[in-house]
Amino acid sequence: MKTKVIYYAVAAATALSVTACGSGSDVADLGIGGSGVTTPSAVVSSGTISAFGSIFVNGVKFDTSSATFDIDGNPDGVETDLAIGMRVKVTGSVNADGINGNAESVAYDDELQGPASEVSPPDVDGVIRSFKVFDTTVLIDSTTTNFDVAADITTTEPFDFSTIADNNHVEISGYYDSAGVLRATRVELESQAFNPGNDVIEIKGTVTDLSNDRFSLSNISGLTIDASAAVLEDVPDNQLANGLFVEVKGRCTDASCTELTASIIEAESGDFNEEDEVELEGIITAYVDDSSFRVNGYPVDASSATKEPLTMLLENDLLVEVEGKFINGTLVATSVELEGGDIIVAALVASVEASTNSFVLQPVPGQFVTVNVDTSTEIEDEINETIENPAELLAALALAPVDYLTIEGYDDGTGIIVANSVELDEADKIIVQGVASGCSGDTASGTVTVLGVAFPYDDSTSFEDQNEVKYADAVAFCAALTAGSTMVKIVDESSDGVTDGIADEIEIEE
């Protein structure tokens, strides 16, 4: 059982071709299939799996027909061991089109496995929950975290964002943020109720207080590890030492899991070699300036990198993809691209502009938002499950431009909206989210302008701040806005699939 998840991944940047697609339409060819350019370049790509049909990682469709698979230390793994949301390392090559490639090897290693505790209720928006595994706080998101059940257990109970509970034994893949919180991209249920003497624990940390084959990990309090019977892998001189970063696999010897008998202790080394061409997805931490920060723990120098969007300011906790080469242990970036984006639009398609690789959405009758797509745009087709890439999307829209789309993206710094993701689904509601540029009217009627759309409101519209505290009326809401900087979300709910063009909710977003 899986919960849908969309990951915003980025392919290697390439210029868009203007060759016609095989559909016979006038849609520009985005370099997906049929471009005729196949010269590959070697690459190591680290990111989450966003789709299958081979595998999609960082916006690239990797052919895995000749690949080997290392799954959590098992070198004899197979592709069916993989799942959406797993963070993997793909070694192989990428074609000159930037979106097709061949995988030589695929490696997966979870970040953490153990019993969930202190599971929180959902936040006020019903989107975020947290729990702990030992001392690590894990965040799950109802819109982006994938949930699954291990193949070797049988359960009739659903396992997802709403049902995860204390004492579930879980395996987690994801990214650590600057506060040390693990933001989960995938959570797999290993057993409904953690059994300390039977269920395997997998934890990572720095060895401390080593004495006679017993030690602790610096990031986990109250846990002692017995390494006397453990197999040591990749440990220098086959000798444990304080300060060594390791992954420990083993089982607890007591119900409260204060003692762990290790079966395998592996020294964690870098996934990349010097001069590797790298695509690395992750969260920025330890930011000092553009020449000194980390992504997934790896040092990055982006002082000479191009940025997308051009206006992006690098800072802690941004989810990005970095492309570049490792030189003297540092990833020297040639480009940094933002994953996701603050702009959201959900509306029907009004038209397609093939020559500019864009389409036009109509959130309000007679008012439009133009959205560009490129080789990096991730597509999720919930209608027919047949559209996999931006070229196919544009071709389909050109034939029947009446589809309902939800896009997330950003302003590229020139006023152009670029979509990181596009989802095709049943018409649900109209959404316009972006920086507000104006607000006018009185308590009974008026408009709030976002992304150039002057969205009407009336006396039934609910106005809220970022904490969901209601404003007295539209006038109080407008007074709280700063044009050009306040992020606003406007929602027009549908009734039997029909919207009335009047905002039901308008709220300030953080």
N, C-alpha and C positions, 0 to 999 in steps of 0.2 A: 504494500500500500504506500503510495507516494503522494505528497502534497506538492502541487505545482510550484516551481521556483524559476525565476528569471534572473540570470546573472548578466551583468553588463560587462562584456569583454571586448577587447580591442585587438584588431589584427595589425600586422605590419602596415605602415602607412604607404599607400601607393596612389599614383594619379589615376583618375577615372578615365576609362576608355570611352569613346563615343561610338564604338561599333554597335550595330543593332543586335538585340537579343534574338535568340532562336524563335521566340514567340511570333516574330513578324511585326511586333509593335515598334513604335518609335522611341521606346524607353532606352536610355543610354545603358550600355553594358558596364556593370560595375566590376568587371573582372572575374565574375563567378562563372566558371565553366564556359568553354568556347572562346576564351580570349586568345588561345593559341600560344600564350607565353608560359613556358613550363620550366624555365631554368631555375633549379632549386638553390637555396642557400642553407647551410647548416645552422641549426638553432637549438637552444635548450629553452623550453617554454614551461613556466611554472604558474599554475592557476587552477581554478575550479572547472570541473566538467559541466558544461551547460547543456549538452545535447548528445545524442548518439546518432548512428548511421556513419560508422567509424566513430571517432569522438571529436567533440568541439571543445577546444581549450583556448582561451584568449582570442576568440573570434576566428580561429583557424580550424578548418575541418581536416583532421589528421587521418589518413588512411592507415589502419592498424593491421592490415592483412598479413604483414610480415613482421609484426612487432612482437617483442617479448614483454611479459608482464611480471613485475615484482610487486606483490600485494602484501603489505605489512610484513616484509621480511621473507615472504615465500616467493622464491624466484621462478616457481612453476605455476604462477597464477595465469588466469585466462581473462579475456575481456569481460565476460559475464560477471566477474567478481567486482567490476567497477559500477558506480552509480552516480547519478547527477548530484552535484554538490561536493563530491570528493575533490580535495586539493591534491593535484598530481604533478609530477615532473615528466614532461615528454621530451625525449631526445630524438632528433630527426632532422628534417629539412622542410622548408617552406618555399613554395613556388613563388615566382616573381609576381603573381597576382595578389600575394599577401593573404590569401584566404583559403588556400588548399595546400596540403603538405603530406608528408609521409613520416610515420613514427617508426623509429627503430626500437625504442623501448619506452615503456610507460611504468612509472613507479608511484606507488601510493603508500603513505604512512599517516595514520591518524595522529591527531594532536594529543588526545587524552581519552582514557577509557576507565570508567569506574562508576560508583553509585551516585545518583543524583540526590541532593539534599537541599533544604531551604528553597523549594520551588515557590516562586512568587506568583500571585495572581497577575493577569494581564494589566497593562497600564490603562490609562483613561481612554486611549484610542483603541484598545483591544489589539494592539500590534506587537508589543514587546513584553517578554517575560524573562526572568532570570532564575538561575539556580546555581548551585555549587557542586563541584566534584573535588573532594578534598578542599584545598584552600583557593581553588581557581573559580572565579565567577564566570559563568557562561551566559551570554545573551542570545536569545532566540527571537526571530522575527517572523510573524505569521505570513508575510509577503515574500520573504527571501530565503528562509531556512527550509531545507528539504528534510522530510522525516521518512524513515524506513524501518523495516523490521528484518533482523538477521534471518538468512535463509534456513538456518538450522534450528529455529525455534518455531513452535506452533502456538498461535494465539488467535482467539476470535475477537479480542478487544482491540479497538482502534488505537493507534499510537500516532499522535500528531501534536500540534501546538497546544491544543486545548486539553489533551489528556495526559501529557507527561506528568509524572508524579514522583514524590519522594521515594527513594529506594529503587527506582528503575535503574538497571545496569545499562549504561549507554556508552557508545563510541562517538567521538566528536571530531569533525573536521572543520577548519575555519582559520581565522586570522586574529592575532592578538593586537589590541589597540594600545595607545600610549599609557593607559592605566593598568595594563596587564590583564584586561578583560578579554576573554576568548569569544569573539563574535562568530557564532556557528553558521556555517554554510550547509552543514548536514549533521543530523543526529540519528544514529541507528540504535534501535533497542536490541540489546544483547540478551536480556532476560527481564521478566516483569518484576522479580524481587531478587535483589542482589544476595548471592550466597557467598560469604567471605571465604570459605574453604574451597570453593569450586570455581568461582568466576575469576577470570584473569583481569588483573589490573595493569594498565599501561600508563606510565607517568614520565614526565621529562623534567629535568632540573639540574642544578649544579651540586656536585658532591661536596658535603661539608661534614665535619666532625667524624672523619674516618678513623676507625680503631678496630683492629682485629677482624676485618671483613664485615664490619657493621658501620653504617653511615646514615646520614640524613640527607635530604635535599633542601637547599636553601629556600625554596619557594613553598615548601609544604611543612607546616608545623605539626608536631606531635606524632610523626611517623618515623619509625626506625626500620631500616632495610638490612636484612641478613643476606650477604653476598657469598657466603661460604660455599654454596653449591651451584652458583651461577656460572653459566657459560659467558665468557667475555668476548665481545666482538668489536673489532677495530679500536680496541683500547691500547694506547701506546705502551710498548714493552709488556703488554698483558698484565699491567699493574694499575689498579685504581689509585687515584690521587685526589686530594682536595682541589677544588677548582675545575674539575673536569665536568663538562656538560654531557649528560647521558640520558638515554631512555631506559627505563627499568620495566621489565615484564615479570609478573609473579603473582602470588596469591597471599591473601591476608591469613594470619594465623589466629586471629581473635575476632570476635563479633564486631567490635568497635573499630577494627582496622588500624590499630596503632603499631602493629608489627607486620612486616611483609617479607616473605621468603622469595627472593629473586631467582628466576630460572634463566633469564637472559639479561645481560647489561650491555648495551651498545653505546659506544661513544658516538655522539652526533657530530658529524662533520658537514662542511658546506656541500650544497648540491651542485656547485659549479666549479669549473676549472678556469685558470687564467686564459684569457683571449676568447672564452666562450661568447658567442653572440646570444644574448639572453632576452627573453620576454618574461617579466616578473610582475605578477599581480599581487597586491597586498595593501596593507594599511601603513601609512607613514607614522613613524614613531621617532623619538629622540631628535626632533627637528631643531637645528641650530640656525641654519640658513640653507639656501639652495645648494650649497656645496657640501653640506654635512647633515645627513639624516639617514634613517634606516627604513627599509621595507622588508618585512618578515625577518628582521634581525640582521639583514645584510646592509653594509654601509653603501650609501649612494652619493654620488656627486652629480648634480643636475645643473651645475652653474652654466653650462653651455648648451643645455637641452632646449629643444622646442617644446612648447606647451600647447595642449589642446584641452579646454579653450585657451585662447591667447591671454585672457584676463585672469586665469587661475592663479591664485596665491597659494603656494605650497605651505602646509602646516600639519601639525599632528592630527591624526585620525581621518585624513582623507583616504578614500579607497582609490587607488591609482594602478595603472599599468606602466611600468618603466621598461624601456628598450635601450640596450646598450651593450657594453662589453666589460668584462671584469679585467681590471688592470691593477696589479699590486694589491689584490684583495678587495678593491672597491669597484662597484658597478658604476662605470662612467657612462652616464645616460646621454643618449642622443635625442630621446623624446620621452615626455611624461604626459599621459593622457588620463583625464578624470574618468572614473567609472561611475555610472549613474548620472546624476544631475538633479538640479533643483526644479527644473521646469517640467510640469506635467500637463498634458492636454489629452482629454478623452472626448471624442466627437466623431461625427460622420465625415467621411471624405467628400469634399465638394468637387475636386478636380485633381488632375495629375499634370505636373510640368516636367515632361521627359527630358528636355534639354538641360535642365539644372538638377536632375536626380532628386526631385522633390515632389511633395504632394501638398494639397491645401485642405485644412480642416475647417469646418464651419460650426463653432460652438454656439453662436447666436445667429439667427437668420440675418443674412446680409453682412456678417462680419467674419473675417477669415484669419487663419494663422497658417503661415507657410513653414513647412518642416523639411529639412534636407536629410537625406540618408547617404551613407557611404559604406565602404567595405567593412567598417568596424561595427555597423549597426546590427544588433542582435534581434532576431525575429522569433516570435512565439505565435504560432498559428493554432488557436484553440477552436477554430471553426472546422476546418477540413484536415488540419495537421499535414498539409502538403507543401506549404510555403516555408522554405528554409533560409532564404537569404534575401538581401535587399533588391537584387535584380528581379527575382521572381515576384516579390511584392509589388514593385512598380509595374511589372508587366500585367499582373492580375488586376491592379487598380485601374490601369488604362482600359481594360476590357469592361470593367463594371465598377466605376468609382463611387460606390454607395456603402462601402464597408465602414464599420465602426472600429476605430483604432484608439488605443491608449499609448501615448508616447511619453517617454522620459528622456530628458536631454539637457542641453545647456545652450546659452548664447555664446557663440564662438568669439565674441569680442567685437564683431562688426555688425551686430544686430541680427545675424542669421541664427536660427534655431537648428541645432544639429541633434538628431535622435541617437541616443545610445541604445535604446530598445524600443521596439514596436510590438504591441500585442494586438492580434485580431481576436475579437470575442463578440458575444451577443451584446447588443446595445443595452446599457445599464443606466448610466447617468452621464451628464456633461460635467467635465472638470476643466478648470483653467487655473493653473498655479504658476506664479511668477512674481516678479517685482512689480508692485503697483506704481502706476504713473499718474493716477488721478482719482479723485473721488468727489462727486458733486450731487447735490439734491437736498432733500429735506427728510423728515422722519417718515413721510408717506411714500416717496418714490425718488429715484435717482439712479446713478450708475457708479460702479467701481471699475476702473480701467486697469486691465492686466494684459500684457503681451499685445497691446494695441486694441484689445476687445473691451468696449464699454458695456459691461454686463449689467443689465437692469436689475434693480431690486424693488421691493414694495414693503408695505408695513407688516407682511408675514415673514419676511426674511430674518433669519437669526444671525446675529453678529457676535463673534467671540474673539477673545485674545488667544495667545499661544498656550495658555493654561486652561482653555475651554471655559473661561469665565465670561459670561454674557455681558455685552454692553447694553446700556439703557435703550439706545436707538442708533440709527444710522449716523446721525450727526456726531454722537460721541465716538463712534467707530472711526469716522473720517478724521476726526481731530487727533486720533492716535496714530494715524499713518504719516510716514515721511516719504513723500514721492521720490522715487528713484532708489529707495533702499529697503523698504518694508516688503517682506515676502508675504503674499496673500494667496489663499486657496479659495476658489469659488466653486460651489457644487450646485447643480440643478438636477434634483432627483427625478427619475422617470416614474410615470404611473402607467402600467400596462405597456411599457416600452415607449411612451411618449413624454417628452419634456415640453414645458410651456414657455421656455425662454426667460423665466424669471428666477433669480438665484434663490435657492432655499436656505443655503448656509454660506456665509462669508466669514473666514477666520484668518487671523494672523498666524503665520508659521514661523518657527524659530529659524 
